[in-house]
Amino acid sequence: MSKAQEANAGPALAVLCLLIFLAVLPVTLLVPILKPLVADRYPVGPLAVHAFQSVNMVGAMIAAPLAGWFADRLGRRRPLVVGAFLLDAALLLSLGRAPTYPSLMIIRFAEGAAHIAALTCVMGAALALAQRHGERAGAMMGAVGASIVFAVAIGAGLGGLLARGGAGRALWGAAALGVLGAAASLWALRGDEGARAEGSERGLAALARVAREDRAVLIPCVFTFCERLTVGILVSSFALYLGSVLGRPPAAIGLLMSLVLFPFALLCYPFGKLCRVWPKSVMVAGGALLYGAALAALAWVPPGWLPAWMILLGVVSAVNFAPSLAMVADLAGAGARSTAMGAFNAAGSLGFLLGPLVGGLAVQWAFAAGMSPRGAYALAFLAGGGLTALAALLAIPPLVRLVKAGRTT
């Protein structure tokens, strides 16, 4: 790589990370206004309010591979990203004007699809940049991961500040972020040209074709599925455990959640850089094993140790997540970068969708079996941690084969 390319890589990556940050920020920005936006406006129960937080993930799961396929077929990402940002902004504003609960859910479904379309195409551009700077790919994808997690961590706090002026102000703020993302994309992606993919399959069929032709891409997808599933368990079962079993107030619950997310975000970039000297396969599998064990033990951690334990969870999750992104850069073909990133995002959306369900079913079954509240939530944490550790163990043989073939480290 020439010195000119080296000099241009940093600013280009910074702009792409900004776009990713803007795309993800509204995801948690709406969390503080769930009650006024849903529960106070419609005659629905708690399950329906929780469903509002899941239906957008259904839209995202369906749209991610479609957006990736279309970007690879078109060979240009800018019109897709700009359009998706603007559509997301319009849909976010529409949430405050939905006359009925079903119409609200339809808008929320479409909003999730628009959000993930913008995110997938921008991450596809970041993946292409990383592949052009192979020796820096790990650090670049680590920066991408940090952008995602920082947006998740900051979104809820920003939403809470905006919501002091009413739920409508938070929705206007989220929409403004979408317009800003569209304007920034219009400028930042003006020279973006990707390799065109061949073939006629669309959406999930294209994703299936990529999986058939090279199943190796599915390995990082499995890890992100497990990681996002456990996040779903943390934001549902763990939050309920803190409130109902340990009696923690909402402010303390939010603090403990931030102790996971901020170390995670801060360490994604340095662990991504370590991919240049440490084997990605060891970091991915080892990080998943440690993360699974730490999560499974959560119910047995003394309350006074929880802050330190949450920091530990954030650290080991970054060990796993950043190399997973870098591994996508290693394994994706030139004509399927956005499709591969769409698969990665779809797997993550599916995990986040199923996480609360897995935790809820485990707790419900445990209560029906006569277990104590602490034991019931311990079962939920064991389910998430055990699944993550099992995925790591099952992935070791194919990872060894990929390393021997020289496709990753």
C-alpha positions, -999 to 999 in steps of 0.1 A, spaced: 0 0 0 13 34 -10 18 63 15 -10 82 -2 -34 53 3 -23 49 39 -30 86 45 -64 85 29 -75 54 48 -79 71 82 -102 99 71 -123 76 50 -127 52 79 -136 80 102 -164 92 79 -178 57 76 -177 52 113 -196 84 117 -223 72 93 -225 39 112 -228 58 145 -257 79 130 -274 48 117 -274 30 150 -280 58 174 -319 59 170 -321 22 179 -318 28 217 -328 65 215 -365 54 217 -361 32 248 -368 60 273 -401 69 256 -416 34 253 -442 43 279 -455 75 265 -451 63 229 -468 29 233 -482 21 267 -499 55 273 -514 58 238 -529 24 231 -550 0 252 -523 -27 252 -506 -48 278 -469 -52 287 -463 -79 261 -474 -56 233 -451 -29 246 -422 -54 245 -433 -64 210 -427 -29 198 -390 -34 206 -389 -66 187 -408 -60 155 -382 -37 141 -357 -65 145 -379 -87 123 -379 -60 96 -341 -57 100 -336 -94 98 -355 -96 65 -341 -64 50 -304 -69 58 -297 -96 32 -320 -79 7 -301 -46 10 -267 -63 8 -277 -82 -23 -291 -51 -40 -260 -31 -32 -237 -58 -46 -258 -60 -77 -260 -23 -83 -223 -17 -75 -231 17 -59 -241 22 -23 -247 60 -21 -283 61 -35 -293 32 -12 -278 47 19 -292 82 13 -326 69 5 -326 45 36 -315 73 59 -343 96 47 -369 69 48 -359 60 83 -362 97 94 -397 99 79 -408 66 96 -394 77 130 -416 109 128 -446 88 117 -444 67 149 -458 97 168 -488 100 145 -499 63 142 -536 62 149 -538 26 161 -514 1 176 -514 -22 145 -504 9 123 -477 17 148 -463 -18 145 -463 -17 107 -444 16 108 -420 2 133 -414 -29 111 -406 -7 81 -384 16 102 -363 -14 113 -359 -24 76 -348 11 66 -324 14 95 -307 -19 87 -305 -11 49 -285 20 56 -263 3 82 -256 -28 60 -246 -7 29 -223 16 50 -207 -15 66 -203 -30 32 -183 1 22 -162 -2 54 -156 -39 46 -144 -30 11 -121 -3 26 -107 -29 50 -100 -54 23 -80 -28 3 -58 -22 34 -53 -59 44 -27 -53 71 -51 -28 88 -83 -47 83 -86 -59 119 -81 -24 134 -106 -9 108 -133 -34 116 -126 -29 153 -133 8 148 -166 -2 130 -176 -23 160 -167 5 184 -190 29 164 -219 5 168 -215 -1 205 -209 36 213 -241 44 195 -260 18 214 -245 30 247 -252 67 240 -286 64 224 -306 57 255 -291 86 275 -296 110 246 -332 98 243 -337 104 280 -324 140 276 -346 147 246 -377 131 262 -376 158 290 -394 179 264 -419 152 255 -418 120 234 -423 141 203 -390 159 208 -372 126 210 -388 115 177 -378 147 161 -343 143 174 -341 107 160 -354 120 126 -329 148 126 -301 122 129 -315 104 99 -315 136 78 -279 143 90 -269 108 80 -284 112 45 -266 145 40 -233 131 52 -237 100 30 -244 121 0 -210 137 4 -190 109 19 -200 81 -6 -198 102 -37 -168 81 -50 -180 48 -37 -180 21 -64 -182 -16 -54 -176 -47 -74 -209 -59 -90 -220 -94 -80 -231 -119 -106 -261 -141 -103 -299 -136 -103 -309 -146 -67 -323 -120 -44 -324 -114 -7 -324 -145 13 -318 -166 -18 -287 -146 -24 -276 -151 11 -283 -189 7 -262 -188 -24 -233 -172 -6 -236 -198 22 -237 -227 -3 -206 -214 -22 -186 -205 9 -200 -217 43 -170 -201 60 -188 -168 61 -214 -183 84 -188 -188 112 -186 -151 122 -224 -149 117 -229 -176 143 -207 -157 168 -226 -124 163 -259 -142 166 -249 -156 200 -234 -122 211 -266 -103 202 -288 -130 217 -270 -126 250 -274 -88 248 -312 -95 244 -310 -116 276 -291 -88 294 -316 -60 285 -346 -82 295 -339 -110 320 -309 -94 337 -327 -60 340 -357 -78 356 -333 -98 379 -317 -66 391 -351 -50 398 -372 -79 411 -345 -100 429 -319 -75 440 -342 -45 443 -320 -21 423 -336 12 411 -337 21 374 -308 44 377 -286 16 392 -297 -8 365 -288 17 338 -254 22 354 -247 -15 354 -257 -17 317 -233 11 308 -205 -7 326 -209 -35 300 -213 -13 269 -187 14 274 -157 -10 279 -170 -30 250 -170 1 228 -137 14 240 -119 -19 234 -133 -28 200 -106 -8 182 -76 -19 202 -86 -56 200 -92 -51 163 -56 -38 160 -44 -69 179 -58 -90 151 -26 -81 133 -5 -100 158 -29 -123 175 -48 -151 156 -84 -140 149 -96 -176 154 -81 -178 189 -96 -144 199 -130 -153 185 -133 -187 201 -115 -179 233 -134 -147 238 -167 -165 232 -158 -192 258 -148 -166 284 -179 -145 277 -202 -175 279 -187 -186 312 -189 -151 327 -226 -147 316 -236 -182 329 -221 -173 364 -240 -140 366 -266 -151 392 -240 -163 416 -219 -131 416 -222 -113 449 -242 -80 445 -211 -59 455 -190 -75 428 -215 -68 400 -199 -36 387 -166 -53 383 -183 -83 367 -201 -62 342 -168 -45 332 -154 -80 327 -183 -89 305 -177 -58 284 -140 -66 280 -144 -103 270 -173 -95 246 -150 -70 228 -123 -98 225 -149 -118 205 -167 -91 185 -139 -71 169 -122 -102 154 -155 -115 142 -160 -84 121 -124 -87 109 -130 -123 99 -159 -112 77 -133 -90 59 -111 -121 55 -138 -144 42 -161 -122 20 -156 -124 -17 -151 -92 -37 -185 -94 -53 -204 -102 -22 -191 -78 5 -224 -62 12 -242 -95 11 -217 -109 36 -222 -79 58 -260 -83 53 -257 -118 66 -237 -106 96 -263 -80 104 -292 -104 98 -277 -129 122 -272 -102 148 -308 -90 144 -321 -125 147 -301 -130 179 -314 -98 195 -349 -108 185 -346 -142 201 -327 -132 232 -356 -119 253 -377 -148 241 -350 -174 252 -346 -156 286 -384 -153 291 -391 -189 283 -363 -201 306 -376 -180 335 -412 -190 329 -404 -227 328 -383 -223 360 -411 -206 378 -436 -233 367 -411 -259 380 -412 -243 414 -377 -227 413 -368 -196 433 -366 -163 415 -328 -163 417 -327 -198 404 -351 -189 375 -330 -161 363 -299 -182 368 -313 -206 343 -318 -178 318 -282 -167 322 -270 -203 319 -290 -208 287 -274 -177 270 -239 -184 283 -241 -221 276 -252 -215 240 -223 -191 234 -197 -215 249 -212 -244 228 -210 -223 196 -173 -216 204 -165 -252 209 -183 -264 177 -166 -237 157 -130 -248 166 -127 -275 139 -138 -253 110 -117 -225 123 -86 -247 123 -94 -257 87 -97 -221 76 -64 -212 93 -46 -241 76 -61 -230 43 -47 -195 48 -81 -178 46 -79 -163 81 -55 -163 111 
